[in-house]
């Protein structure tokens, strides 16, 4: 089989930028991703083996009963080298001194974990907590401070966006706030409603200008918010708070949060008797996303309020992901690839004559076999003069050791005569 090497300009790698769209709908304390139903399995509670409203990252253990021990699981098998080297390093990472002690595993013992891995959006209502402290030595009295660790982390992340989002200014100017504090400091003086989006959904960053939030009561939209200025400010475009900034989005971190400001705490719809965070209240942006995998201040899961059926929410955005793609140009030039190993390419029914080749001490004889003339003619049942004609249906890619790496099936066989030039463009997505 004849092979042809790639030229210096025949192989190159480029990066494709993509914006996958995601839609989350939260209703009755359950999350629906891209309008997909949460299907129950015949052998498990959910078909994908993850909680309802979660995305199975690798789709392991589909419809498998966890109790039977038949689930796919990761494991390590102990051996001599593992005991000496890996266990000491692992113990050191756990805070133990690297004194040479090892775990009590015998030769061939297995250390295993469990699947499935999953991801979904989560909501945390970050309430300020009071911390007491004792004054410095040689002084008297006990002080206190209100603080939330997660809110503090978000505040530090906002500093990255202060040139983009005017609400994140950290300059203390008395004309900006009544207390003389910076707008960023004032924003985090009260409770925060946070929606966290894992990076598996948005990739590198949430696309600016693509975020749309809808607040529903009994199926009707009562308010909508968008980052229409592409600067991270979530501006209400419909409803009682129209034109006001009701929240913010941190594009690179996948975080949407709603501070306790006048716009986010303003009533959107009253008199529905909906329970938010343990008490009945009007619909407000500070309650947005209630029931979407609720977490408390410490990050532990909490049971959402049951009197919440009338309210539902939707989150729509586009992510930003990159894919490296290898492009290869495979050339079939004039006079190349015009012979086939297919048995139908030669005329086996002919009475061939013997061809002989003699040397001084050896003789080789073979039959002269004609090729089948498949050249088309413009006349019905006519036969044109003989021309080498092949049909290219596949392209094989080999490495330098002549090992087949991949085959590419063409959409249709391409007829090639000796006078023809073909170039096949092949794209391959790299991990």
C-alpha positions as CSV (number, residue, x, y, z in Angstrom):
1,X,0.0,0.0,0.0
2,X,1.4,3.4,-1.0
3,X,1.6,6.1,1.7
4,X,2.2,9.8,1.4
5,X,3.7,12.0,4.0
6,X,2.2,15.3,5.1
7,X,4.0,18.4,4.0
8,X,5.1,21.3,6.3
9,X,1.8,23.2,5.6
10,X,-0.6,20.2,5.6
11,X,-1.1,19.9,9.4
12,X,-2.0,22.7,11.8
13,X,-3.8,23.1,15.1
14,X,-6.3,25.9,15.8
15,X,-8.7,26.7,18.6
16,X,-12.4,27.0,18.2
17,X,-14.4,29.3,20.5
18,X,-17.9,28.0,21.3
19,X,-20.8,29.4,23.3
20,X,-23.0,26.5,24.5
21,X,-26.4,27.6,25.9
22,X,-27.8,26.3,29.2
23,X,-31.3,26.7,30.6
24,X,-32.2,25.9,34.3
25,X,-35.8,25.9,35.4
26,X,-36.5,25.6,39.2
27,X,-40.0,24.5,40.2
28,X,-41.3,22.9,43.4
29,X,-37.7,22.6,44.8
30,X,-36.5,20.7,41.8
31,X,-34.1,21.7,39.0
32,X,-34.7,20.9,35.3
33,X,-31.6,21.2,33.0
34,X,-32.3,22.2,29.4
35,X,-36.0,21.2,29.9
36,X,-35.0,17.6,30.4
37,X,-37.2,15.5,32.7
38,X,-35.7,13.7,35.7
39,X,-36.3,10.1,34.7
40,X,-36.7,7.3,37.2
41,X,-34.8,4.1,36.6
42,X,-36.2,0.6,36.8
43,X,-33.3,-0.4,39.2
44,X,-32.6,2.9,40.9
45,X,-34.4,6.1,41.9
46,X,-33.0,8.0,39.0
47,X,-31.9,6.6,35.6
48,X,-28.5,8.4,35.6
49,X,-27.7,7.4,39.1
50,X,-27.4,11.1,40.3
51,X,-30.0,13.1,42.3
52,X,-32.8,14.8,40.3
53,X,-31.7,18.1,38.7
54,X,-28.1,17.0,38.6
55,X,-25.9,16.4,35.5
56,X,-24.0,13.1,35.5
57,X,-20.5,14.2,34.6
58,X,-19.4,10.9,33.0
59,X,-22.7,9.0,33.0
60,X,-21.3,6.1,35.0
61,X,-23.6,3.6,36.7
62,X,-26.7,4.2,34.6
63,X,-29.7,2.6,36.1
64,X,-27.6,0.4,38.5
65,X,-28.7,-0.6,42.0
66,X,-26.2,0.9,44.4
67,X,-27.0,-1.7,47.1
68,X,-26.0,-4.7,45.0
69,X,-22.3,-3.6,44.7
70,X,-22.4,-3.7,40.9
71,X,-21.5,0.0,40.5
72,X,-18.4,1.0,38.6
73,X,-15.9,2.4,41.1
74,X,-12.3,3.7,41.1
75,X,-9.8,1.6,43.0
76,X,-6.1,1.2,43.7
77,X,-4.4,-2.1,44.4
78,X,-1.6,-2.2,47.0
79,X,1.8,-3.5,46.1
80,X,5.3,-3.1,47.5
81,X,6.2,0.1,45.7
82,X,2.8,1.6,46.6
83,X,3.4,1.0,50.3
84,X,6.8,2.6,50.4
85,X,6.2,5.6,48.3
86,X,2.6,6.6,47.7
87,X,1.3,6.0,51.1
88,X,4.0,8.1,52.8
89,X,3.2,10.9,50.4
90,X,-0.5,10.6,51.0
91,X,-0.1,10.6,54.8
92,X,2.1,13.7,54.5
93,X,-0.7,15.5,52.6
94,X,-3.1,14.6,55.4
95,X,-0.8,16.3,57.9
96,X,1.1,13.4,59.3
97,X,4.8,13.4,59.6
98,X,6.7,11.6,56.9
99,X,8.3,9.1,59.2
100,X,8.1,6.1,57.0
101,X,4.9,4.5,58.6
102,X,2.5,3.1,56.2
103,X,-1.2,2.1,56.2
104,X,-2.0,-1.4,57.1
105,X,-2.8,-2.8,53.6
106,X,-1.5,-6.2,52.5
107,X,-0.2,-7.2,49.1
108,X,-3.1,-7.1,46.6
109,X,-5.5,-5.2,48.9
110,X,-7.8,-2.7,47.2
111,X,-8.6,0.9,48.2
112,X,-11.7,2.0,46.4
113,X,-14.0,5.0,46.2
114,X,-17.4,5.5,44.6
115,X,-19.1,7.1,41.6
116,X,-21.2,8.9,40.3
117,X,-19.9,12.4,40.0
118,X,-22.5,15.0,39.4
119,X,-23.0,18.8,39.2
120,X,-25.9,21.2,39.4
121,X,-26.6,24.8,40.4
122,X,-27.0,25.5,44.1
123,X,-28.4,28.4,46.1
124,X,-27.1,29.8,49.3
125,X,-28.7,32.5,51.4
126,X,-25.7,34.0,53.1
127,X,-26.7,35.4,56.4
128,X,-24.4,37.6,58.5
129,X,-23.3,35.9,61.8
130,X,-22.1,37.6,64.9
131,X,-18.6,36.6,66.1
132,X,-17.3,37.7,69.5
133,X,-13.7,38.4,70.3
134,X,-11.5,39.5,73.2
135,X,-9.7,42.8,72.9
136,X,-5.9,42.8,72.6
137,X,-3.7,42.1,75.7
138,X,-3.4,44.9,78.3
139,X,-7.0,46.1,77.4
140,X,-10.4,45.2,78.7
141,X,-13.8,44.3,77.2
142,X,-15.2,42.0,74.6
143,X,-16.1,43.0,71.1
144,X,-18.2,41.6,68.3
145,X,-18.3,41.7,64.5
146,X,-20.9,40.5,61.9
147,X,-19.3,38.5,59.2
148,X,-20.0,35.7,56.6
149,X,-17.0,33.8,55.3
150,X,-18.6,33.1,51.9
151,X,-19.7,36.7,51.4
152,X,-16.2,37.8,52.2
153,X,-14.8,35.5,49.5
154,X,-17.3,36.9,47.0
155,X,-16.4,40.5,48.0
156,X,-12.7,39.7,47.3
157,X,-13.7,38.2,43.9
158,X,-15.6,41.4,43.0
159,X,-12.3,43.4,43.1
160,X,-11.4,41.7,39.8
161,X,-14.4,43.2,38.2
162,X,-14.3,46.7,39.6
163,X,-13.1,48.2,36.3
164,X,-16.0,46.5,34.5
165,X,-18.8,46.9,37.0
166,X,-19.3,50.4,38.4
167,X,-21.1,49.0,41.5
168,X,-17.9,47.4,42.7
169,X,-16.0,50.6,43.3
170,X,-13.8,50.1,46.4
171,X,-13.1,53.8,46.8
172,X,-14.5,55.4,50.0
173,X,-16.2,58.6,48.9
174,X,-18.7,60.3,51.2
175,X,-20.7,61.5,48.2
176,X,-21.3,57.9,47.0
177,X,-22.7,56.5,50.3
178,X,-24.2,58.1,53.3
179,X,-21.7,56.3,55.6
180,X,-18.7,57.4,53.7
181,X,-17.9,53.7,52.9
182,X,-17.2,52.5,49.4
183,X,-20.1,51.0,47.4
184,X,-18.5,47.6,47.6
185,X,-18.2,47.7,51.4
186,X,-21.8,48.8,51.7
187,X,-23.0,46.1,49.4
188,X,-21.8,43.3,51.7
189,X,-23.0,44.8,55.0
190,X,-26.2,42.7,54.8
191,X,-27.4,39.3,53.7
192,X,-26.6,38.0,50.2
193,X,-28.6,35.6,48.0
194,X,-26.1,33.6,45.9
195,X,-26.6,31.2,42.9
196,X,-23.5,29.1,42.2
197,X,-23.0,27.6,38.7
198,X,-20.3,24.9,38.4
199,X,-17.7,25.4,35.7
200,X,-18.8,22.2,34.0
201,X,-21.7,24.2,32.6
202,X,-20.0,27.4,31.4
203,X,-16.4,26.3,30.7
204,X,-14.0,29.3,30.9
205,X,-16.5,32.0,31.6
206,X,-20.2,33.0,31.3
207,X,-20.6,34.9,28.1
208,X,-21.1,38.6,28.8
209,X,-24.6,39.8,27.8
210,X,-26.1,36.3,27.7
211,X,-27.7,36.0,31.2
212,X,-31.5,36.2,31.4
213,X,-33.4,35.6,34.7
214,X,-37.2,35.1,34.9
215,X,-39.3,35.2,38.1
216,X,-42.7,33.3,37.8
217,X,-45.7,33.3,40.1
218,X,-48.4,30.7,39.2
219,X,-46.8,30.3,35.7
220,X,-46.8,34.0,34.8
221,X,-43.6,36.1,34.5
222,X,-43.7,38.9,37.1
223,X,-40.1,40.1,36.6
224,X,-37.2,39.7,34.2
225,X,-33.5,40.7,34.6
226,X,-30.6,40.7,32.1
227,X,-27.0,41.8,32.0
228,X,-27.8,43.9,29.0
229,X,-24.9,46.3,29.5
230,X,-22.4,43.3,29.5
231,X,-20.7,44.7,32.6
232,X,-22.0,42.2,35.2
233,X,-25.0,44.3,36.4
234,X,-28.2,42.4,36.4
235,X,-30.8,45.0,35.4
236,X,-34.5,44.4,35.7
237,X,-36.1,44.9,32.3
238,X,-39.7,43.9,33.3
239,X,-41.8,44.2,36.5
240,X,-42.0,46.4,39.6
241,X,-38.2,47.0,39.7
242,X,-37.8,47.7,36.0
243,X,-34.7,49.8,35.3
244,X,-33.0,49.0,38.6
245,X,-29.9,46.9,39.3
246,X,-31.1,43.9,41.3
247,X,-28.0,41.7,41.3
248,X,-24.6,41.0,39.8
249,X,-22.9,38.2,37.9
250,X,-19.2,37.2,38.2
251,X,-18.5,35.8,34.8
252,X,-15.3,34.0,35.4
253,X,-16.5,32.5,38.7
254,X,-20.0,31.4,37.7
255,X,-21.7,33.3,40.5
256,X,-24.9,35.3,40.5
257,X,-25.7,37.1,43.7
258,X,-28.4,39.5,44.9
259,X,-27.4,41.9,47.8
260,X,-29.9,43.2,50.2
261,X,-30.4,46.5,48.4
262,X,-33.6,48.4,47.8
263,X,-34.1,47.0,44.4
264,X,-33.6,43.3,45.3
265,X,-35.8,43.6,48.4
266,X,-38.6,45.5,46.7
267,X,-41.9,43.6,46.4
268,X,-42.6,42.1,43.0
269,X,-45.9,40.5,43.8
270,X,-47.7,40.4,47.1
271,X,-50.4,38.3,48.8
272,X,-49.4,34.8,47.6
273,X,-48.5,33.4,51.0
274,X,-45.3,31.8,49.7
275,X,-42.7,30.7,52.3
276,X,-39.2,31.9,51.7
277,X,-36.4,30.9,54.1
278,X,-38.8,29.8,56.8
279,X,-41.3,32.7,56.7
280,X,-44.1,33.9,54.4
281,X,-43.1,36.9,52.3
282,X,-43.8,38.7,49.0
283,X,-41.9,37.7,45.9
284,X,-38.6,39.6,45.8
285,X,-35.3,39.1,44.0
286,X,-33.6,38.4,47.3
287,X,-35.6,35.1,47.2
288,X,-34.8,34.2,43.6
289,X,-33.9,30.6,43.0
290,X,-35.3,29.3,46.2
291,X,-35.4,25.5,46.2
292,X,-32.5,24.9,43.8
293,X,-30.4,22.5,45.9
294,X,-30.5,24.8,49.0
295,X,-27.3,25.2,51.1
296,X,-26.9,26.8,54.4
297,X,-24.1,29.1,55.6
298,X,-21.7,26.2,56.0
299,X,-22.5,24.7,52.6
300,X,-24.5,21.8,54.0
301,X,-27.8,20.8,52.2
302,X,-31.0,22.0,53.8
303,X,-34.6,21.0,53.1
304,X,-36.4,23.8,51.2
305,X,-39.8,25.2,52.2
306,X,-42.7,23.1,51.1
307,X,-45.1,26.1,50.7
308,X,-43.4,27.2,47.6
309,X,-45.3,25.6,44.7
310,X,-46.6,28.9,43.2
311,X,-43.1,30.3,42.6
312,X,-40.7,29.2,39.9
313,X,-37.6,30.6,38.3
314,X,-35.5,30.2,35.1
315,X,-31.8,30.9,34.5
316,X,-30.6,31.1,30.9
317,X,-27.0,31.9,29.8
318,X,-24.3,31.0,27.4
319,X,-20.9,29.6,28.4
320,X,-17.5,30.1,26.8
321,X,-15.5,27.0,25.9
322,X,-12.5,26.3,23.7
323,X,-11.7,23.2,21.7
324,X,-8.4,22.6,20.0
325,X,-8.8,21.1,16.6
326,X,-6.2,19.5,14.3
327,X,-6.7,20.1,10.6
328,X,-5.0,17.8,8.1
329,X,-4.9,18.2,4.3
330,X,-4.5,14.9,2.5
331,X,-3.5,15.4,-1.1
332,X,-4.1,12.9,-4.0
333,X,-2.2,14.5,-6.9
334,X,-2.1,13.7,-10.5
335,X,-1.0,10.1,-11.2
336,X,-1.3,9.1,-7.6
337,X,-3.6,6.5,-6.0
338,X,-4.9,5.1,-9.3
339,X,-4.5,1.5,-8.5
340,X,-6.7,-0.6,-6.2
341,X,-6.2,-3.9,-4.4
342,X,-9.9,-4.7,-4.8
343,X,-10.2,-8.0,-6.8
344,X,-12.8,-6.5,-9.1
345,X,-10.1,-4.0,-10.4
346,X,-8.4,-6.7,-12.4
347,X,-9.8,-8.9,-15.2
348,X,-9.5,-12.4,-13.8
349,X,-11.5,-14.0,-16.6
350,X,-9.1,-13.2,-19.4
351,X,-6.6,-15.8,-21.0
352,X,-3.4,-14.0,-20.0
353,X,-0.1,-14.7,-21.5
354,X,3.1,-15.5,-19.5
355,X,5.6,-12.8,-18.9
356,X,9.1,-13.9,-18.3
357,X,12.2,-12.2,-16.8
358,X,15.5,-14.0,-16.8
359,X,18.7,-13.3,-15.0
360,X,22.0,-15.0,-15.1
361,X,21.0,-17.6,-12.4
362,X,17.2,-17.2,-12.0
363,X,14.0,-17.0,-13.9
364,X,10.7,-15.4,-12.9
365,X,7.5,-15.9,-14.8
366,X,4.1,-14.4,-14.2
367,X,0.8,-13.9,-16.0
368,X,0.1,-10.6,-17.6
369,X,-3.3,-9.5,-16.3
370,X,-5.3,-6.6,-17.7
371,X,-7.1,-4.1,-15.6
372,X,-10.9,-3.7,-15.9
373,X,-11.8,-0.7,-18.0
374,X,-14.4,1.2,-16.1
375,X,-13.9,4.5,-17.9
376,X,-17.3,5.9,-18.7
377,X,-18.4,6.5,-22.3
378,X,-20.8,9.0,-23.7
379,X,-22.5,6.3,-25.7
380,X,-25.1,3.8,-24.5
381,X,-23.4,0.6,-23.6
382,X,-20.3,1.9,-25.3
383,X,-16.7,1.5,-24.1
384,X,-14.2,4.3,-24.0
385,X,-10.5,3.9,-24.3
386,X,-8.8,2.5,-21.3
387,X,-8.1,4.9,-18.4
388,X,-7.1,4.1,-14.8
389,X,-10.1,5.0,-12.6
390,X,-10.4,4.5,-8.9
391,X,-13.0,5.5,-6.3
392,X,-11.6,6.9,-3.0
393,X,-14.0,6.1,-0.1
394,X,-11.6,6.2,2.9
395,X,-8.5,8.0,4.1
396,X,-6.2,6.4,6.6
397,X,-3.8,8.3,8.9
398,X,-0.6,6.5,10.0
399,X,2.2,7.3,12.4
400,X,5.9,7.2,11.7
401,X,6.0,3.5,12.5
402,X,3.3,2.7,9.9
403,X,0.7,2.1,12.6
404,X,-2.9,3.0,11.6
405,X,-4.2,5.7,13.9
406,X,-7.5,6.5,12.4
407,X,-9.7,6.1,9.3
408,X,-11.9,8.7,7.8
409,X,-15.0,7.6,5.9
410,X,-15.9,10.1,3.2
411,X,-19.5,11.1,2.6
412,X,-19.4,9.4,-0.8
413,X,-16.8,7.7,-2.9
414,X,-14.9,10.2,-5.1
415,X,-14.0,9.1,-8.7
416,X,-10.4,9.8,-9.5
417,X,-8.6,9.5,-12.8
418,X,-4.9,10.0,-13.4
419,X,-5.5,13.6,-14.5
420,X,-7.3,14.6,-11.3
421,X,-6.1,16.4,-8.2
422,X,-7.9,16.0,-4.9
423,X,-7.4,17.4,-1.4
424,X,-9.3,16.0,1.5
425,X,-9.6,18.3,4.6
426,X,-9.8,16.3,7.8
427,X,-10.6,17.8,11.2
428,X,-9.9,16.1,14.5
429,X,-10.9,17.4,17.9
430,X,-8.1,17.2,20.5
431,X,-8.8,16.6,24.1
